[in-house]
Each structure stands twice: as structure tokens, then as C-alpha cells.
């Protein structure tokens, strides 16, 4: 059930991103989202799960196996006094892979070639993500160092944002986004109701994301733990939304809906690293700080001329880092040194490997659509369809 909730987050990302891009780029962003989910499922089945969980050469190098094997034999379950279904574990893990890749699609929206993106999705979901996942959740060296990341502020969100940043730096900004005088030009999305619906879907799916990461609910203590995780996840999102909305009112003189939506997502990302040990009040404070930070991050990244149409690098990258650091102050078993090492390792590996992969794609086939196609809209150029054909002029 938790895996199904996280799978539903794919719909949330699709709706959020489709609402925050221009109408002429809607079909292509939807195609990316539905295709990346399918690619993630296949690549994790063929190779990703085995890299992440099926043995290792040492604590740094995972073994390279192919094809997810069958269920755990009954005899082994009885011998070990219980355990998780391997199929259930695979399904829960595979939807996390898709989430990491979904983060990339929004950041590169409106100017990246569809097939370059999908080829990268093969590399990201089959190799880049599983290797860093092995280092913590698969029992690798980060786990040995005491690095803590309960449900993936770093392993999922920072990972996705790092891959997105590498792509955006090589891709460049959308045409007309930045003026020659340094002015930042707003490019509004086409459908804020859809973006709002996407945020609510993500908020709902996050209960599976964090709650399911407890991995067990079959006794009173674990059931209570999952209940607390639900409450902390929800209140962090609420705190983030309210904080971002208030800051936008004070800073811009208007209650900016998009900042409010990103504030909710920031609260969710921040609490994901440790949603169990804080109190509900502490979780709210974590969400509030995240909501404030994400507004500053979005504005700062825009001023640095890093064009991110949906704010993915800010929400998942900057706040992912914040969430990992907060663990050192909300979980007595965490250390700040271990958390900082984890942050550096995840960013360095994902950014470096992604940059190389994107550079190869840029050299071999190009990653950016032509200026003509960008002006026309990538829907027609890449997919041959329009999302809203009835609104076009004859």
C-alpha cells in the first residue's frame, strides 16, 4: 500500500510540472513523466535492485547482477523468524527510483530533447541512483559511517536535484528567461489549478514515502511509529507552506501560490531524512525553516541564472541538504560529521556521474532542441501533439 502511494506521486510530479510550464510544452513534459516511470521500473528490475541490495565486492563497490530474482523461500522465512516479502521490498524501492528521476524532468523542462532525457533516465535509474543507494540502504560505507537518511532526503531528493543541476548547467536557460541587463524575466506556468492538484497528490503520496519506510506495522510499537511519522510529515508540510506564503507576502507584496506550493514540498523534503524522532512541534519548526529557505533558494538560484522552471533544484537539492543536517539535531544517534560526509558523497557522485553522462549525450546527439522548436513549443516538435488544441488560432 505504501508503494502504491509513492507510485501515485508520479501523477503528482506530472501534474505539478505540467501546470508550471507553458501550454506549448505540456504534452512533452507529460510524456517524460509517464515514460521515465516505465523506464525506472524496467531498469531497476533488470539491474538496479541487484546493484543496490544483492551483495557487494566491498563497502564501496556493489556487485553487478542482472534481473531481480524471485520470492524468498518459505523455509528461509521460517528459519529467520519472519521477514519482508522480496517482491514487496522490490516494489517499494522501485517507486523511489522513479521519484528521483521525476525531479530531473521539471528542472530541464521546455528546452531538452525528449530522447536525450529518456536515455539519461536509463543510466540514472539503472546505475547512478542504485550505487549511492547501496552506500547507505544497501549496507555500504555510508551506513558504516553512521550516516542517517530515514526515507531519502539525500538518497532520493538530493540525488535527483544533483542530476538536474548537472543537466541545467550544460543545457542553459530558456530563451528570453534572462535579459542582457541581468534582469530575470518571469515565465508563468499555464495551469496553476493543475500545479496545485499535483502538490496535493505529492503530499498524499508522501505518507507512503515516509510512513512506508518504517517497513513494518505488525506490532503496537511499529504501528505507533508509523502514526507519528504520518503526523510529523503532515505538519512539516503545513509549516512549510504557511511560512513560504507569509514570506512571499512580506517580500513580494503578494501571496505567491507557487511559493506556497514549493514551501509545502520543502517541508516534506526536509522531514523525510528523519520523520520519526522529532516531536510534532519540532517537525513543524523544521517545515517552517524549510519553507523560508526554499523561497530564498529559488530567488537566489534564479539570480545566478540557473534556469529551473519548477524550482526542483531548490526544493529537492537545497532543502534535501537542510533536511540531512537537521537530523544531527533531532536524532540522538546522528552526528553532524557523518551527515556532512553523506551530503558531500551523494552530491559528488551523482553530479559527477550525471555531468559525464549528460556531456556524452550532448556530444553524441545534442540535448537541447533548436531555437525554432523552442519558440514553437516542444509539444509539436517532439511529440506532434498539442495539449490544448481547441485554444489555438486557425
C-alpha positions as CSV (number, residue, x, y, z in Angstrom):
1,X,0.0,0.0,0.0
2,X,2.8,2.4,0.8
3,X,4.5,1.6,-2.5
4,X,1.2,2.3,-4.3
5,X,1.0,5.7,-2.6
6,X,4.5,6.5,-3.7
7,X,3.7,5.4,-7.2
8,X,0.8,7.9,-7.2
9,X,3.5,10.6,-6.6
10,X,4.4,10.1,-10.3
11,X,1.0,11.6,-11.1
12,X,1.7,14.4,-8.7
13,X,5.0,15.3,-10.4
14,X,3.3,15.1,-13.8
15,X,0.5,17.5,-12.8
16,X,2.8,19.9,-10.9
17,X,5.3,20.1,-13.8
18,X,2.5,20.3,-16.5
19,X,1.0,23.2,-14.6
20,X,4.2,25.1,-14.2
21,X,5.3,25.0,-17.8
22,X,3.8,26.9,-20.7
23,X,0.9,25.2,-22.6
24,X,3.0,24.6,-25.7
25,X,5.3,22.3,-23.7
26,X,2.7,20.3,-21.8
27,X,2.5,17.1,-23.8
28,X,6.2,16.7,-23.8
29,X,6.6,17.1,-20.0
30,X,3.7,14.6,-19.5
31,X,5.4,12.1,-22.0
32,X,8.7,12.4,-20.0
33,X,6.9,11.7,-16.7
34,X,5.0,8.7,-17.8
35,X,8.0,7.3,-19.8
36,X,10.5,7.8,-17.0
37,X,8.3,5.8,-14.6
38,X,8.2,2.9,-17.0
39,X,12.0,3.1,-17.7
40,X,12.7,3.2,-13.9
41,X,10.6,0.1,-13.3
42,X,12.4,-1.8,-16.1
43,X,15.9,-0.7,-15.3
44,X,15.5,-1.4,-11.6
45,X,14.2,-4.8,-12.4
46,X,17.0,-5.6,-14.8
47,X,20.0,-4.3,-12.9
48,X,19.2,-1.5,-10.3
49,X,17.8,-3.6,-7.4
50,X,20.7,-6.1,-7.7
51,X,23.3,-3.3,-7.5
52,X,21.6,-1.7,-4.5
53,X,20.8,-4.8,-2.4
54,X,22.1,-8.0,-3.8
55,X,25.7,-8.2,-2.4
56,X,28.9,-6.3,-2.9
57,X,32.6,-6.5,-3.7
58,X,33.3,-4.3,-0.7
59,X,31.5,-1.4,1.1
60,X,32.2,1.0,-1.8
61,X,31.7,-1.3,-4.9
62,X,28.4,-3.1,-5.2
63,X,28.2,-6.3,-7.2
64,X,26.8,-6.2,-10.7
65,X,24.0,-8.7,-11.1
66,X,21.2,-8.8,-13.6
67,X,17.5,-9.4,-13.2
68,X,15.6,-9.3,-10.0
69,X,15.2,-12.8,-8.6
70,X,12.1,-14.5,-7.2
71,X,10.5,-14.6,-3.8
72,X,12.3,-15.7,-0.6
73,X,11.7,-19.4,0.1
74,X,9.3,-20.2,2.9
75,X,11.9,-22.3,4.6
76,X,14.2,-19.3,4.9
77,X,11.5,-17.1,6.3
78,X,10.7,-19.7,9.0
79,X,14.4,-20.1,9.8
80,X,14.9,-16.4,10.2
81,X,11.7,-15.9,12.2
82,X,9.9,-13.8,9.6
83,X,10.9,-11.0,7.3
84,X,9.7,-9.0,4.4
85,X,8.4,-10.3,1.1
86,X,11.2,-9.7,-1.5
87,X,8.6,-8.7,-4.1
88,X,7.1,-6.2,-1.7
89,X,10.5,-4.7,-1.0
90,X,11.3,-4.5,-4.7
91,X,8.0,-2.7,-5.4
92,X,8.5,-0.2,-2.6
93,X,12.1,0.5,-3.7
94,X,11.3,0.8,-7.4
95,X,8.9,3.7,-6.9
96,X,11.5,5.6,-5.1
97,X,13.8,5.3,-8.1
98,X,11.1,6.9,-10.3
99,X,10.7,9.7,-7.8
100,X,14.4,10.6,-8.0
101,X,14.2,10.7,-11.8
102,X,11.0,12.8,-11.8
103,X,12.9,15.6,-10.0
104,X,15.1,16.0,-13.1
105,X,12.3,16.3,-15.6
106,X,10.9,19.6,-14.1
107,X,14.3,21.3,-14.0
108,X,15.1,20.7,-17.7
109,X,11.6,21.5,-18.9
110,X,10.8,23.4,-22.1
111,X,14.1,23.0,-23.9
112,X,15.5,19.5,-23.6
113,X,15.2,16.8,-26.2
114,X,12.8,14.1,-25.2
115,X,15.0,11.1,-26.2
116,X,18.2,12.6,-24.7
117,X,16.2,12.8,-21.4
118,X,14.9,9.2,-21.7
119,X,18.4,7.8,-22.5
120,X,19.7,9.5,-19.4
121,X,16.8,8.0,-17.4
122,X,18.2,4.6,-18.3
123,X,21.6,5.5,-16.8
124,X,20.2,7.3,-13.8
125,X,17.7,4.6,-12.7
126,X,19.8,1.6,-13.6
127,X,23.2,2.7,-12.3
128,X,23.7,6.2,-10.8
129,X,20.9,6.1,-8.2
130,X,21.4,2.4,-7.2
131,X,25.1,2.9,-6.4
132,X,24.5,5.8,-4.0
133,X,21.6,3.9,-2.6
134,X,23.8,0.9,-1.9
135,X,26.2,3.0,0.1
136,X,23.5,3.6,2.7
137,X,20.4,1.4,2.3
138,X,22.4,-1.5,0.9
139,X,24.8,-1.6,3.8
140,X,27.7,0.3,2.1
141,X,30.3,2.6,3.6
142,X,28.0,5.5,4.4
143,X,25.9,3.2,6.5
144,X,29.0,2.1,8.3
145,X,30.0,5.7,9.0
146,X,26.7,6.3,10.8
147,X,25.1,8.4,8.1
148,X,21.3,8.6,8.6
149,X,18.7,9.2,6.0
150,X,15.4,7.6,7.0
151,X,13.4,7.9,3.8
152,X,15.7,9.7,1.3
153,X,16.2,13.5,1.7
154,X,19.6,12.8,0.4
155,X,19.4,9.4,-1.4
156,X,16.3,10.4,-3.4
157,X,15.9,14.1,-3.3
158,X,19.4,15.5,-3.2
159,X,20.3,12.7,-5.7
160,X,17.6,13.8,-8.2
161,X,18.5,17.5,-7.7
162,X,22.2,16.9,-8.3
163,X,21.5,15.1,-11.6
164,X,19.2,18.0,-12.5
165,X,21.8,20.7,-11.7
166,X,24.3,18.9,-14.0
167,X,21.8,18.9,-16.8
168,X,20.8,22.5,-16.3
169,X,24.4,23.8,-16.3
170,X,25.0,22.1,-19.7
171,X,21.6,22.9,-21.1
172,X,21.4,26.6,-20.5
173,X,18.5,28.8,-19.8
174,X,15.2,29.1,-21.7
175,X,15.2,31.7,-24.5
176,X,14.1,35.0,-23.0
177,X,14.4,34.0,-19.4
178,X,17.3,36.4,-18.6
179,X,17.8,39.8,-20.1
180,X,21.2,41.3,-21.2
181,X,20.9,43.8,-18.3
182,X,20.8,40.9,-15.8
183,X,17.0,41.2,-15.4
184,X,15.2,37.9,-14.6
185,X,12.0,37.6,-16.6
186,X,9.2,35.6,-15.2
187,X,7.8,32.8,-17.4
188,X,4.5,31.9,-15.8
189,X,3.1,28.3,-16.0
190,X,-0.1,27.6,-17.9
191,X,-2.3,25.9,-15.3
192,X,-2.0,26.7,-11.6
193,X,-5.0,24.6,-10.7
194,X,-3.2,21.6,-12.1
195,X,0.0,22.5,-10.3
196,X,-1.9,22.8,-7.0
197,X,-3.6,19.4,-7.6
198,X,-0.1,17.9,-8.3
199,X,1.1,19.3,-4.9
200,X,-1.8,17.7,-3.1
201,X,-1.1,14.4,-4.8
202,X,2.5,14.6,-3.8
203,X,1.5,15.5,-0.2
204,X,-0.7,12.4,-0.1
205,X,1.9,10.1,-1.6
206,X,4.5,11.3,0.9
207,X,2.6,9.4,3.7
208,X,3.6,6.2,1.9
209,X,7.1,7.6,1.2
210,X,7.9,8.3,4.9
211,X,5.4,6.0,6.6
212,X,6.3,3.0,4.5
213,X,10.0,3.5,5.2
214,X,9.3,2.2,8.7
215,X,9.0,-1.2,6.8
216,X,6.8,-2.8,9.4
217,X,3.4,-2.2,11.1
218,X,2.6,-5.6,12.6
219,X,3.0,-4.7,16.3
220,X,1.9,-1.9,18.5
221,X,5.3,0.0,18.7
222,X,5.7,0.0,15.0
223,X,2.1,1.0,14.3
224,X,2.6,3.9,16.7
225,X,5.8,4.8,15.0
226,X,4.1,4.9,11.6
227,X,1.3,7.1,13.1
228,X,3.8,9.5,14.4
229,X,5.6,9.6,11.1
230,X,2.3,10.5,9.4
231,X,1.7,13.4,11.8
232,X,5.2,14.7,11.5
233,X,5.2,14.5,7.7
234,X,1.9,16.3,7.5
235,X,2.7,19.1,10.0
236,X,6.1,19.8,8.3
237,X,4.4,20.3,5.0
238,X,1.8,22.6,6.6
239,X,4.5,24.6,8.3
240,X,6.5,24.9,5.1
241,X,3.5,26.1,3.1
242,X,2.4,28.8,5.6
243,X,6.0,30.1,6.1
244,X,6.6,30.4,2.3
245,X,3.3,32.1,1.7
246,X,3.9,34.6,4.5
247,X,7.4,35.3,3.3
248,X,6.2,35.9,-0.2
249,X,3.6,38.3,1.1
250,X,6.2,40.3,3.1
251,X,8.9,40.1,0.3
252,X,6.9,40.5,-2.9
253,X,3.8,42.2,-1.5
254,X,1.6,39.3,-2.8
255,X,0.7,35.8,-1.6
256,X,2.5,33.8,-4.3
257,X,0.8,30.5,-4.8
258,X,3.8,28.9,-6.5
259,X,6.0,29.8,-3.5
260,X,3.4,28.3,-1.2
261,X,3.3,25.1,-3.1
262,X,7.1,24.8,-3.1
263,X,7.0,25.6,0.6
264,X,4.8,22.6,1.3
265,X,7.1,20.4,-0.8
266,X,10.1,21.8,1.0
267,X,8.7,20.9,4.4
268,X,8.1,17.4,3.1
269,X,11.6,17.0,1.7
270,X,13.2,18.4,4.9
271,X,11.3,16.0,7.3
272,X,12.0,13.0,5.1
273,X,15.5,12.4,6.4
274,X,14.1,11.9,9.9
275,X,10.3,11.9,10.4
276,X,10.2,9.7,13.5
277,X,12.4,11.1,16.3
278,X,11.2,14.7,16.3
279,X,8.1,15.8,18.1
280,X,5.2,17.2,16.1
281,X,6.2,20.7,17.2
282,X,9.8,20.2,16.2
283,X,8.7,18.8,12.9
284,X,6.6,21.9,12.3
285,X,9.6,24.1,13.0
286,X,11.7,22.1,10.6
287,X,8.9,22.7,8.0
288,X,8.8,26.4,8.7
289,X,12.5,26.8,8.3
290,X,12.4,24.8,5.1
291,X,9.6,27.0,3.8
292,X,11.6,30.1,4.4
293,X,14.8,28.6,2.9
294,X,13.2,27.5,-0.3
295,X,11.9,30.9,-1.2
296,X,15.4,32.4,-0.7
297,X,16.9,29.4,-2.6
298,X,14.5,29.8,-5.6
299,X,15.2,33.6,-5.8
300,X,19.0,33.1,-5.4
301,X,19.3,30.4,-8.0
302,X,17.3,32.4,-10.5
303,X,19.6,35.4,-9.9
304,X,22.5,33.1,-10.6
305,X,20.9,32.5,-14.0
306,X,20.4,28.8,-13.3
307,X,17.0,28.3,-15.0
308,X,14.8,25.8,-13.2
309,X,11.2,26.2,-14.3
310,X,9.6,24.4,-11.3
311,X,12.2,25.1,-8.5
312,X,13.2,21.5,-8.3
313,X,16.9,22.2,-7.5
314,X,15.9,24.4,-4.6
315,X,13.1,22.2,-3.2
316,X,14.9,18.9,-3.5
317,X,18.6,19.9,-3.5
318,X,18.9,22.8,-1.1
319,X,16.2,21.6,1.2
320,X,17.5,18.0,0.9
321,X,20.8,19.2,2.3
322,X,19.0,21.1,5.1
323,X,16.9,18.0,6.0
324,X,20.0,15.9,6.3
325,X,21.8,18.4,8.5
326,X,18.7,18.7,10.8
327,X,18.9,15.0,11.6
328,X,22.0,15.7,13.7
329,X,19.8,17.9,15.9
330,X,16.6,15.7,16.0
331,X,18.1,12.2,16.3
332,X,20.5,11.5,19.1
333,X,22.1,8.7,17.2
334,X,23.2,11.0,14.4
335,X,26.4,13.0,14.1
336,X,26.9,16.2,12.1
337,X,30.2,14.9,10.7
338,X,28.5,11.7,9.3
339,X,25.7,13.8,7.9
340,X,28.0,16.2,6.1
341,X,30.1,13.3,4.7
342,X,26.9,11.8,3.3
343,X,25.9,15.1,1.7
344,X,29.2,15.5,0.0
345,X,29.4,11.9,-1.2
346,X,25.8,11.8,-2.6
347,X,26.3,15.2,-4.4
348,X,29.7,14.5,-5.7
349,X,28.8,11.1,-7.1
350,X,25.5,12.0,-8.6
351,X,26.6,15.3,-10.0
352,X,29.8,14.0,-11.4
353,X,28.4,10.8,-12.9
354,X,25.4,12.8,-14.3
355,X,27.6,15.5,-15.8
356,X,29.6,12.9,-17.6
357,X,26.5,11.2,-18.9
358,X,24.9,14.5,-20.0
359,X,28.1,15.6,-21.7
360,X,28.3,12.4,-23.7
361,X,24.7,12.8,-24.8
362,X,25.3,16.4,-25.7
363,X,28.3,15.5,-27.8
364,X,26.7,12.5,-29.5
365,X,23.1,13.6,-30.1
366,X,22.6,17.0,-28.5
367,X,20.4,17.6,-25.5
368,X,18.7,20.9,-26.4
369,X,16.1,21.4,-29.0
370,X,16.6,24.0,-31.8
371,X,15.7,27.6,-31.1
372,X,12.9,27.3,-33.7
373,X,11.4,24.3,-31.9
374,X,11.8,26.0,-28.5
375,X,9.8,29.0,-29.8
376,X,7.2,26.8,-31.4
377,X,7.0,24.6,-28.4
378,X,8.4,21.2,-27.8
379,X,5.0,19.5,-27.9
380,X,4.8,19.8,-31.7
381,X,8.5,19.4,-32.3
382,X,9.0,16.3,-30.1
383,X,5.6,14.7,-29.8
384,X,3.5,16.0,-32.7
385,X,0.6,16.8,-30.4
386,X,-0.9,19.8,-28.6
387,X,-2.3,19.6,-25.1
388,X,-4.9,22.3,-25.7
389,X,-5.7,22.3,-29.4
390,X,-9.0,24.0,-29.0
391,X,-7.3,27.1,-27.8
392,X,-5.1,27.6,-30.8
393,X,-5.8,30.0,-33.5
394,X,-6.6,28.9,-37.1
